[in-house]
Amino acid sequence: MTSLMRAAAAAAILTASSAAVLADGRAPTAEEKATIETALKGQGFSTWGKIEFDDGKWEIDNAMHSDGKTYDVDLAKADLAVLKKELDAD
């Protein structure tokens, strides 16, 4: 295999890996999860269920708020601002 072919193969692998990290419907990395959990706690949430990146935002299921209610919450990708806080219907 030539150097050019090896470089092309390596670039393809890196591109595929990067796409997986940016893909919708994925769980957060350990670092992202820690940052998201800090943001949720700062917004008054104490426990939550599944965290998933989907449709360009973080979606958090069954987040228990200090008001005693459970919400489904969407956070902005860039700054983790609350985009949606909807009472959980489950």
MARBA-3410 file (N, C-alpha, C, O; in Angstrom, 1 decimal):
90
0.9,-1.2,0.0,0.0,0.0,0.0,0.9,1.2,0.0,1.9,1.3,0.8 ~ 0.6,2.2,-0.8,1.4,3.4,-0.9,1.1,4.3,0.2,0.1,4.2,0.9 ~ 2.0,5.3,0.4,1.8,6.3,1.4,0.5,7.0,1.2,-0.2,7.4,2.1 ~ 0.2,7.4,0.0,-1.0,8.1,-0.4,-2.2,7.3,0.0,-3.2,7.9,0.5 ~ -2.2,6.0,-0.3,-3.4,5.2,0.0,-3.5,5.0,1.5,-4.7,5.1,2.0
-2.4,4.9,2.2,-2.5,4.8,3.7,-3.1,6.1,4.3,-3.9,6.1,5.2 ~ -2.6,7.3,3.7,-3.1,8.5,4.2,-4.6,8.7,3.9,-5.4,9.2,4.8 ~ -5.0,8.3,2.8,-6.5,8.3,2.4,-7.3,7.4,3.3,-8.4,7.8,3.7 ~ -6.8,6.2,3.6,-7.5,5.3,4.5,-7.6,5.9,5.9,-8.7,5.8,6.5 ~ -6.5,6.5,6.4,-6.5,7.1,7.7,-7.5,8.3,7.8,-8.3,8.4,8.7
-7.6,9.1,6.7,-8.5,10.2,6.7,-9.9,9.7,6.7,-10.8,10.3,7.3 ~ -10.2,8.6,6.0,-11.6,8.1,5.9,-12.0,7.6,7.3,-13.1,7.8,7.7 ~ -11.1,6.9,8.0,-11.4,6.4,9.3,-11.7,7.6,10.3,-12.6,7.5,11.1 ~ -10.8,8.6,10.2,-11.0,9.8,11.1,-12.4,10.5,10.8,-13.1,10.9,11.7 ~ -12.7,10.6,9.5,-14.0,11.2,9.1,-15.1,10.4,9.6,-16.1,11.0,10.2
-15.1,9.1,9.5,-16.1,8.3,10.0,-16.3,8.4,11.5,-17.4,8.4,12.0 ~ -15.1,8.4,12.2,-15.2,8.5,13.7,-15.8,9.9,14.1,-16.6,9.9,15.0 ~ -15.4,10.9,13.4,-15.9,12.3,13.7,-17.4,12.3,13.5,-18.2,12.9,14.2 ~ -17.9,11.7,12.4,-19.3,11.7,12.1,-20.1,11.0,13.2,-21.2,11.4,13.5 ~ -19.5,9.9,13.7,-20.2,9.2,14.8,-20.4,10.0,16.0,-21.4,10.0,16.7
-19.4,10.8,16.3,-19.5,11.7,17.5,-20.5,12.8,17.3,-21.2,13.2,18.3 ~ -20.7,13.2,16.1,-21.7,14.3,15.8,-23.1,13.8,15.4,-24.0,14.6,15.3 ~ -23.2,12.5,15.3,-24.5,11.9,14.9,-25.6,12.1,15.8,-25.4,12.2,17.0 ~ -26.8,12.2,15.3,-28.0,12.3,16.1,-28.3,10.9,16.7,-27.9,9.9,16.2 ~ -29.0,11.0,17.8,-29.4,9.8,18.5,-28.3,9.1,19.3,-28.3,7.9,19.5
-27.3,9.9,19.7,-26.2,9.3,20.4,-26.2,9.7,21.8,-26.7,10.7,22.2 ~ -25.6,8.8,22.6,-25.3,9.2,24.1,-24.2,10.1,24.2,-23.3,10.2,23.3 ~ -24.1,10.9,25.2,-23.0,11.8,25.4,-21.7,11.1,25.8,-21.7,10.0,26.3 ~ -20.6,11.7,25.4,-19.3,11.2,25.9,-19.2,11.4,27.4,-20.1,12.1,28.0 ~ -18.2,10.8,28.1,-18.1,11.0,29.5,-17.9,12.5,29.9,-18.5,13.0,30.8
-17.2,13.2,29.1,-16.9,14.7,29.3,-18.2,15.5,29.1,-18.6,16.3,29.9 ~ -18.9,15.2,28.0,-20.2,15.8,27.7,-21.2,15.5,28.9,-21.9,16.4,29.3 ~ -21.3,14.3,29.3,-22.2,13.9,30.3,-22.0,14.7,31.6,-22.9,15.2,32.2 ~ -20.7,14.8,32.0,-20.4,15.6,33.2,-20.8,17.0,33.1,-21.3,17.6,34.1 ~ -20.6,17.6,32.0,-21.0,19.0,31.7,-22.5,19.2,31.7,-23.0,20.1,32.3
-23.2,18.3,31.1,-24.6,18.3,31.0,-25.2,18.2,32.4,-26.1,18.9,32.8 ~ -24.7,17.2,33.2,-25.2,17.0,34.6,-25.0,18.2,35.4,-25.8,18.6,36.3 ~ -23.9,18.9,35.3,-23.6,20.1,36.0,-24.6,21.2,35.6,-25.2,21.9,36.5 ~ -24.9,21.3,34.3,-25.9,22.3,33.9,-27.3,21.9,34.4,-28.0,22.8,34.9 ~ -27.7,20.7,34.4,-29.0,20.3,34.9,-29.1,20.6,36.4,-30.1,21.1,36.9
-28.1,20.3,37.2,-28.1,20.6,38.6,-28.2,22.1,38.9,-28.9,22.5,39.8 ~ -27.5,22.9,38.0,-27.6,24.3,38.1,-29.0,24.9,37.8,-29.4,26.0,38.3 ~ -29.8,24.1,37.1,-31.2,24.5,36.7,-32.2,23.9,37.7,-33.4,24.1,37.5 ~ -31.7,23.3,38.8,-32.6,22.8,39.8,-33.1,21.3,39.7,-34.0,20.9,40.4 ~ -32.4,20.6,38.8,-32.7,19.2,38.6,-31.8,18.3,39.5,-30.6,18.6,39.6
-32.4,17.2,40.0,-31.6,16.4,40.9,-31.3,15.0,40.3,-30.3,14.4,40.5 ~ -32.3,14.4,39.5,-32.1,13.1,38.9,-32.7,13.2,37.5,-33.5,14.1,37.2 ~ -32.3,12.3,36.7,-32.8,12.3,35.3,-32.5,10.9,34.7,-31.8,10.1,35.3 ~ -33.2,10.6,33.6,-33.0,9.4,32.9,-32.0,9.5,31.7,-30.9,10.0,31.9 ~ -32.5,9.1,30.6,-31.7,9.0,29.4,-31.3,10.4,28.9,-32.1,11.3,28.9
-30.0,10.5,28.5,-29.5,11.8,27.9,-29.1,11.4,26.5,-28.3,10.4,26.3 ~ -29.6,12.1,25.5,-29.3,11.8,24.1,-29.2,13.1,23.3,-29.9,14.0,23.5 ~ -28.2,13.1,22.3,-28.1,14.2,21.4,-28.9,13.8,20.2,-28.7,12.8,19.5 ~ -29.9,14.7,19.9,-30.8,14.4,18.7,-31.3,15.7,18.2,-31.6,16.6,19.0 ~ -31.5,15.8,16.9,-32.0,17.0,16.3,-31.3,18.3,16.6,-31.9,19.3,16.8
-30.0,18.2,16.8,-29.1,19.3,17.1,-29.2,19.8,18.5,-28.7,20.9,18.8 ~ -29.7,19.0,19.5,-29.8,19.5,20.9,-29.7,18.3,21.8,-29.9,17.1,21.3 ~ -29.5,18.5,23.0,-29.4,17.5,24.1,-30.8,17.3,24.6,-31.5,18.2,25.0 ~ -31.3,16.0,24.6,-32.6,15.7,25.1,-32.5,14.8,26.4,-31.7,13.8,26.4 ~ -33.1,15.3,27.4,-33.0,14.6,28.7,-34.4,14.2,29.1,-35.3,15.0,29.2
-34.6,12.9,29.4,-35.9,12.3,29.8,-36.0,12.2,31.3,-35.0,12.0,32.0 ~ -37.2,12.4,31.8,-37.6,12.2,33.2,-36.7,12.9,34.2,-36.2,12.3,35.2 ~ -36.5,14.2,34.0,-35.6,15.0,34.9,-36.5,15.5,36.0,-37.5,16.2,35.8 ~ -36.1,15.1,37.3,-36.8,15.5,38.5,-36.3,16.9,38.9,-35.1,17.1,39.2 ~ -37.2,17.9,39.0,-36.9,19.2,39.4,-37.2,19.5,40.8,-37.9,18.7,41.5
-36.6,20.5,41.4,-36.7,20.9,42.8,-38.2,21.3,43.1,-38.6,21.3,44.3 ~ -39.0,21.5,42.1,-40.4,21.8,42.3,-41.2,20.5,42.5,-42.5,20.6,42.7 ~ -40.6,19.4,42.5,-41.2,18.1,42.7,-41.8,17.5,41.5,-42.4,16.4,41.5 ~ -41.7,18.1,40.3,-42.3,17.6,39.1,-41.2,17.1,38.2,-40.0,17.4,38.3 ~ -41.6,16.2,37.3,-40.7,15.5,36.4,-40.9,16.1,35.0,-42.1,16.2,34.5
-39.8,16.4,34.3,-39.9,17.1,33.0,-39.0,16.3,32.0,-38.1,15.6,32.3 ~ -39.4,16.5,30.7,-38.5,16.2,29.6,-37.9,17.5,29.2,-38.6,18.5,29.0 ~ -36.5,17.6,29.1,-35.8,18.8,29.0,-34.9,18.7,27.7,-34.3,17.7,27.4 ~ -34.9,19.8,27.0,-34.0,20.0,25.9,-33.0,21.1,26.2,-33.4,22.1,26.7 ~ -31.7,20.8,26.0,-30.7,21.8,26.2,-30.0,22.1,24.9,-29.8,21.3,24.0
-29.6,23.4,24.7,-28.9,23.8,23.5,-27.5,23.2,23.5,-26.9,23.0,24.5 ~ -27.1,22.8,22.3,-25.8,22.2,22.1,-24.6,23.1,22.5,-23.7,22.6,23.2 ~ -24.7,24.4,22.2,-23.6,25.3,22.4,-23.4,25.7,23.8,-22.3,25.6,24.3 ~ -24.4,26.1,24.5,-24.3,26.7,25.8,-25.1,25.9,26.9,-25.1,26.4,28.1 ~ -25.8,24.9,26.5,-26.6,24.1,27.4,-27.8,24.9,28.1,-28.3,24.5,29.2
-28.2,26.0,27.4,-29.3,26.7,27.9,-30.6,25.8,27.7,-30.7,25.0,26.8 ~ -31.6,26.0,28.6,-32.8,25.2,28.5,-33.6,25.7,27.3,-34.0,26.9,27.2 ~ -33.9,24.9,26.3,-34.7,25.2,25.2,-36.1,24.8,25.4,-37.1,25.4,24.9 ~ -36.3,23.7,26.2,-37.7,23.2,26.5,-37.7,22.5,27.8,-36.7,21.8,28.2 ~ -38.7,22.8,28.6,-38.9,22.1,29.9,-40.4,21.8,29.9,-41.2,22.6,30.3
-40.7,20.5,29.5,-42.1,20.1,29.4,-42.4,19.0,30.4,-41.7,18.1,30.6 ~ -43.5,19.2,31.1,-44.0,18.2,32.0,-44.0,16.8,31.4,-44.5,16.6,30.3 ~ -43.4,15.8,32.1,-43.3,14.5,31.6,-44.7,13.9,31.7,-45.3,13.8,32.7 ~ -45.2,13.3,30.5,-46.5,12.7,30.5,-46.5,11.3,30.9,-47.6,10.7,31.0 ~ -45.4,10.7,31.1,-45.3,9.2,31.4,-45.7,9.0,32.8,-45.7,7.8,33.3
END
